[in-house]
Amino acid sequence: MSDNNDYLRTGEGDFRLRADVLALMLKGAGYAALFCVAVGFLLWAIYGIGLLLPEQSKEADDPTPFSYIETVEDTTVV
């Protein structure tokens, strides 16, 4: 008679396994959410530091202007 009121089906044998798996999945989702919030906070902090920089630093020339140029050796086949 008590099985008729078992709406959550806690009397089944695999209930504990399902509950543990669900708890582990929720724990992993919580860790992932915490990681995403931490990365977002880090990006926000870098953006905030960039806003504090003077305008002259944003308009300055590149300190290494030739760093993007690849050196190609000129070889001539005769």
Secondary structure as UniProt FT lines:
FT   HELIX           2..5
FT   TURN            7..8
FT   TURN            10..11
FT   TURN            13..14
FT   HELIX           15..52
FT   HELIX           55..59
FT   TURN            65..68
//
